[in-house]
Amino acid sequence: MEKQKIDARKLTVEGRALLRQMVIRLRKQSGMSLKELADVAGVHHRTVEEWLARARKEGEGALQEKSRGRRIGSGRKLTMADECWLRDQIVGECPQQLKLPFALWTRPAIKALILERFGVDMQDRLVGKYLKRWGFTPQRPIKRALEQDPVKVATWLEQTYPQILARAKAEGATILWGDETAVKEDTHWIRGYAPKGRTPVLKTPTRWDKLSMISAISGRGELAFQIVEGSINTARFLEFLARLIDGRTGKIYLVVDNLRVHHAKQVSEWLEDKQERIELVFLPPYAPESNPDEYLNRDFKTALRAGPVSQNTAELLAKAHAFMNRIAALPNHVATYFRHPAAAYAAQGI
């Protein structure tokens, strides 16, 4: 009977290991010669001789197929535990929480974290390989306000503001609520119809100088505002404060957020000899909804987005002044900003 031959060249890695084991068993069970075993296995008789010699010297386990290439995970700069920790930080934390000067987890941000945590100075390209291996991809972020501290907000509502209100009533002072905002039309918020698959094109002029507005309102409908070119810096904030107290006989408590300008040393020095005329009060961090003036700003931005796009700074400035001057003449409308559920507590102001 003709022996069935095997073509060893067509076998997989596992198949070759099984072939070697079969040759050893045939040798033990039938005592076949080297040539006969070689014919059955489809290999040279010298190969069979090497297999048998190795099995006698090192044991049959030595004929098992060994994995080729580097062991998985070898040669990496980070251990598996390091990788797990790093992935957890990227998913659960933001760079600022780890005191890194980045807004999002970019390659440079992750590189900085690796250097700080593990002392490994990794190239951007290698960082990218790790991210790809983990299944991380670059994506557009969802804008979300920084989370406020509920304890600090509760303290403001239940203790701090009632105390300020009591002081204002005792002193015959006025409580104003101030805020700053950029003067822009935010045209990317506008939607328009177009054939399916064809994005509508909104033609806008080249950008011009930046405009900013600072304003202050009271529960009685008072409104003061100032629109300037550029951002609201310390000098412009002080100019606005000076305009607020100019000609007033009573004291003002101005409630503002924690913008760096509000805490500037120059502002503190300017206020030192004016404690009887004006005093700043600071809202809890990241609590813009607690400020009624925030709802004026939303109304303001909505009005700017309505109608044709301004072609230059003068047109935008005119549109902004037109809206604010109209609102300033409507104290009852200004008072409605204090009706928002998150700002209704401020309607108790005087």
C-alpha positions in Angstrom: 0.0 0.0 0.0 1.4 3.3 -1.0 2.2 5.6 1.9 0.4 9.0 1.9 2.9 11.8 1.7 2.7 15.2 3.2 3.9 18.5 1.6 5.6 20.2 4.7 5.9 23.5 2.7 2.2 24.0 2.7 1.7 23.5 6.5 1.0 26.3 9.0 3.2 26.9 12.0 0.9 24.7 14.1 0.8 22.1 11.3 4.6 21.8 11.3 4.7 21.3 15.0 2.1 18.5 14.7 4.2 16.9 11.8 7.3 16.7 14.1 5.2 15.1 16.8 3.8 12.6 14.3 7.3 11.6 13.2 8.3 11.0 16.8 5.3 8.7 17.4 5.8 6.8 14.2 9.4 6.2 15.1 8.4 4.8 18.5 5.4 2.8 17.4 6.7 1.3 14.0 10.4 1.7 14.1 10.3 3.1 10.6 13.7 4.1 9.1 14.8 7.7 8.6 14.2 7.5 4.9 10.7 6.1 5.4 9.8 8.8 7.9 11.2 11.5 5.6 9.1 10.2 2.7 5.9 10.3 4.8 6.7 13.8 6.3 7.8 15.2 2.9 11.1 16.4 4.3 14.8 15.4 3.8 15.9 12.5 5.9 18.6 14.7 7.5 15.8 16.9 8.9 14.1 13.8 10.5 17.5 12.8 11.9 17.9 16.3 13.5 14.4 16.1 15.0 15.0 12.7 16.5 18.4 13.8 17.9 16.9 16.9 19.4 14.0 15.0 21.0 16.5 12.6 22.6 18.7 15.4 23.9 16.2 18.1 24.9 12.9 16.2 25.1 9.9 16.1 22.8 8.8 19.5 24.0 11.7 21.1 22.2 10.1 20.3 18.9 7.1 22.5 19.6 6.9 25.6 17.3 8.2 28.7 19.0 6.5 32.0 18.4 8.5 34.2 16.1 9.2 37.9 16.4 9.3 40.1 19.5 7.0 39.1 22.4 3.9 41.3 22.5 4.5 44.4 24.6 8.3 44.0 24.5 10.3 47.0 23.5 7.6 49.5 24.5 8.5 52.6 26.5 5.4 52.2 28.7 4.4 49.2 30.8 0.8 47.8 30.5 0.0 49.4 33.9 1.3 52.8 32.6 -0.8 52.5 29.5 -3.9 51.7 31.6 -3.3 54.7 33.9 -2.7 57.0 30.9 -5.9 56.0 29.1 -7.9 56.5 32.3 -6.6 60.1 32.6 -7.4 60.9 29.0 -10.9 59.6 29.3 -11.8 60.8 32.8 -9.8 64.0 33.3 -8.9 67.2 31.3 -5.4 68.6 31.1 -6.2 71.6 33.4 -7.2 69.2 36.2 -3.7 67.7 36.0 -2.2 71.2 36.0 -1.1 71.0 32.4 -1.3 74.1 30.1 -3.6 72.5 27.5 -7.3 72.8 26.8 -7.7 69.3 25.2 -5.8 66.0 25.0 -3.6 66.7 22.0 -0.4 64.8 21.3 1.8 67.5 22.9 -0.5 67.4 26.0 -0.2 63.6 26.3 3.5 63.8 25.7 3.9 66.4 28.5 1.9 64.1 30.9 4.1 61.1 30.0 7.2 63.1 30.7 5.9 64.4 34.0 4.5 61.1 35.2 7.0 58.5 33.9 10.0 60.6 33.0 9.9 59.4 29.4 10.5 62.0 26.6 8.4 60.5 23.9 8.2 61.7 20.3 4.8 62.9 18.9 4.8 60.1 16.3 5.2 57.4 19.0 2.4 59.1 21.0 0.3 58.8 17.9 1.0 55.0 17.7 -0.1 54.5 21.3 -3.3 56.4 20.6 -4.0 54.4 17.5 -3.4 51.2 19.4 -5.9 52.2 22.0 -8.5 53.2 19.4 -8.4 56.9 20.2 -9.1 59.3 17.3 -9.0 63.1 17.0 -12.5 64.6 17.3 -14.2 67.9 17.6 -15.0 68.7 21.2 -18.4 69.4 22.6 -18.4 72.7 24.4 -19.5 72.5 27.9 -19.4 75.0 30.7 -17.0 74.3 33.6 -18.8 72.6 36.4 -19.7 74.8 39.3 -19.3 73.9 43.0 -22.8 73.3 44.3 -21.7 74.0 47.9 -20.3 77.5 46.9 -23.5 78.3 44.9 -25.7 77.3 47.9 -23.6 79.4 50.2 -24.0 82.3 47.8 -27.7 82.0 47.6 -28.4 81.2 51.3 -25.8 83.3 53.1 -23.6 85.7 51.0 -26.2 87.4 48.9 -28.7 87.8 51.7 -26.0 89.5 53.7 -25.1 91.8 50.8 -28.8 92.6 50.4 -29.2 93.5 54.1 -26.1 95.8 54.0 -27.4 97.5 50.8 -30.8 98.2 52.4 -29.2 99.5 55.6 -26.9 101.8 53.6 -29.5 102.9 51.0 -27.2 101.4 48.3 -28.1 100.1 44.9 -27.1 96.5 43.8 -26.0 96.3 40.1 -25.1 93.2 38.2 -22.2 93.5 35.7 -20.8 91.4 32.9 -18.7 91.5 29.8 -19.2 90.0 26.4 -17.8 90.1 22.9 -19.7 92.1 20.3 -20.0 89.7 17.3 -22.6 88.3 15.1 -21.7 84.6 15.5 -22.8 83.9 11.9 -21.8 80.2 12.2 -24.9 79.7 14.3 -27.2 80.6 11.4 -28.8 77.8 9.4 -30.2 78.1 5.9 -31.9 75.7 3.5 -30.1 74.2 0.5 -30.3 71.1 -1.7 -29.4 67.9 0.2 -25.7 67.3 0.0 -24.9 70.9 -0.8 -23.8 73.0 2.2 -25.1 76.6 1.9 -22.4 79.3 1.6 -22.6 82.4 3.7 -20.5 85.2 2.3 -19.0 87.4 5.0 -16.6 90.3 4.8 -13.0 90.1 6.1 -12.9 90.2 9.9 -12.4 93.6 11.4 -11.3 94.9 14.8 -12.7 93.2 17.8 -15.4 94.9 19.8 -16.4 94.2 23.5 -19.2 95.4 25.7 -19.4 95.8 29.5 -22.8 96.4 31.1 -24.5 96.6 34.4 -28.2 96.3 35.3 -30.4 96.5 38.4 -33.7 94.9 39.4 -35.4 98.2 39.0 -34.6 98.3 35.3 -31.5 100.5 35.3 -29.0 99.8 32.5 -25.5 101.2 31.9 -23.2 100.0 29.1 -20.0 100.8 27.3 -18.8 99.3 23.9 -15.0 99.5 23.2 -12.6 98.3 20.6 -10.5 95.3 21.8 -11.0 93.4 25.0 -12.1 94.7 28.4 -8.8 95.2 30.2 -8.1 96.8 33.6 -8.0 100.4 32.3 -11.4 100.0 30.5 -12.9 98.3 33.5 -11.8 101.1 35.7 -13.2 103.6 33.2 -16.6 101.9 33.4 -16.6 101.9 37.2 -15.8 105.6 37.2 -18.8 106.2 34.9 -21.0 104.2 37.2 -20.3 106.3 40.3 -20.1 109.6 38.4 -23.0 111.9 39.6 -24.4 109.2 42.0 -25.0 110.1 45.6 -25.6 106.6 47.0 -23.3 103.6 47.2 -23.2 100.8 44.6 -22.7 97.1 45.2 -21.5 95.7 41.8 -21.9 92.0 41.5 -19.4 90.5 39.0 -17.9 87.2 38.1 -14.3 86.1 38.7 -12.7 87.5 35.5 -9.0 88.2 36.1 -9.5 91.9 35.4 -12.0 92.2 38.3 -9.3 90.9 40.7 -6.5 93.1 39.3 -4.3 94.8 41.8 -4.9 98.2 40.0 -8.7 97.7 40.6 -8.2 96.9 44.3 -6.0 100.0 44.7 -8.6 102.2 42.8 -11.3 101.0 45.1 -9.4 101.6 48.4 -10.6 105.2 48.9 -14.0 104.7 47.3 -15.5 102.2 49.8 -18.4 104.5 50.5 -19.3 104.8 46.9 -18.7 101.4 45.2 -17.8 97.9 46.3 -17.3 94.8 44.2 -19.0 91.5 45.1 -17.9 88.3 43.4 -20.2 85.5 42.3 -19.2 81.8 42.9 -16.9 80.4 40.2 -18.5 79.1 37.0 -22.0 80.3 37.9 -22.9 82.7 35.0 -26.6 81.6 35.2 -26.8 83.3 38.6 -26.0 86.7 37.0 -29.1 88.4 35.5 -26.8 90.4 33.2 -26.0 87.1 31.5 -29.5 87.1 30.0 -29.1 90.6 28.7 -26.0 89.4 26.9 -27.9 86.5 25.4 -30.6 88.9 24.2 -28.0 91.2 22.8 -26.2 88.4 20.8 -29.5 87.2 19.4 -30.3 90.7 18.2 -26.9 91.0 16.5 -27.4 87.7 14.6 -30.7 88.9 13.2 -30.8 90.7 9.9 -28.0 91.1 7.3 -24.4 90.6 8.3 -22.5 93.8 9.1 -19.9 94.7 6.5 -17.5 96.6 8.7 -16.9 97.7 12.3 -19.0 100.8 12.0 -22.1 98.9 10.9 -21.7 96.3 13.7 -21.1 99.1 16.2 -24.2 100.9 15.0 -26.3 97.7 15.3 -25.0 97.1 18.8 -25.7 100.7 20.0 -29.2 100.6 18.4 -30.2 97.5 20.4 -28.6 98.7 23.7 -30.1 102.2 23.5 -33.5 100.7 22.8 -33.3 98.3 25.8 -32.0 101.1 28.0 -35.2 103.0 27.4 -37.3 99.9 28.5 -36.7 99.4 32.2 -39.6 96.9 32.4 -37.8 94.8 29.8 -34.5 95.0 31.7 -36.4 93.8 34.8 -37.5 90.6 32.9 -33.9 89.4 33.0 -34.4 88.9 36.7 -37.2 86.5 36.1 -35.1 83.6 34.9 -35.4 80.8 37.5 -31.6 80.8 38.2 -31.6 84.6 38.7 -35.0 85.2 40.3 -33.3 85.4 43.7 -31.6 88.6 42.5 -35.0 90.3 42.0 -34.9 91.0 45.7 -32.2 93.6 45.0 -32.9 97.3 45.4 
